[in-house]
């Protein structure tokens, strides 16, 4: 497993960038929007038209499987949209990191092609209200077609000394959530970069999302839900793989194992003996993973504002 990245967007990914040379029409918000596309959809052009009509400063379309259609043709119809095509295997976090490095706007909104986009999803007036206090992350209220609710609000908890994530479909405007479901959220670009973005070495989407989100809370940022900012899933939601693995190990070492001492975070040597039985790997490999995490925590020790135990207690 690769070493934990020490700086934002440390992995250099080969990619093609097409279009985006013209200014977006009718700009009304200092925000960019990113549409992550897993496959081609007949409604793609409609979605791009809606996003251009919203008044975003930048519109980016990420294409993972462009083989069955012509990006050049689409880009000619939408000259102000920037199309990004990764040329190697990537995680969702890689894609968001790439886009965060490409955009110039103060905020960027991550959407997916599984959403049923509608006009006025994010109006300029609502945008100004959401970013008034310069939050790190704002999560929209997500529903299924027909207004059916599902759990999008998450909180950390502990039962018998075991970390758990609880969820609920109940949305309180401005309420806290541990992380954005499916990574769909409005991010403050500067704070996203300062946090280091997504850890590309954690390839599991669930643990990758949880890692960045937990880190943001431990480092003094927060994620809030807006009841007014809403989006609808147009297709079924994918199931999340939350099983234990080398990726959950990395999440544990970076987020759950460090303790807050006086004014800094610390991963003590004794924490290795808590990690070893749960690591599911040999002594040498477990020690290597632990030392890598200990070095990362040491480099970032003064970024910590609290530890996992304090976060759970504070949330409760």
Buried (B, 14 or more C-beta within 10 A) or exposed (E): BEEBBEEBBBBEBEBEEBBBEEEBEEBBBBBBBBBBBBEBBEBBEEBBBBBBEBBBBBBBBBBBEBEEEEBEEBBEEBEBBBBBBBEEEBBBBBBBBBBBEBBEBBBBBBBBBBBBBEEEBBBBEBBEEBBEEEBBBBBBBBBBEEEEEEEBBBBBBBEEEEBEBEBBEEBEEEBBBBBBBBBBBBBBBEBBBBBBBBBBBBBBBBBBBBBBBBBBBBBEBEBBBBEEBBBBBBEEEEEBEEEEBBBBBBBBBBBBBBBBEEEBBBBEEEBBEEBBEEBEBEEEBBBBBBBBBBBBBEEBBEBBBBBBBEBBEEEE
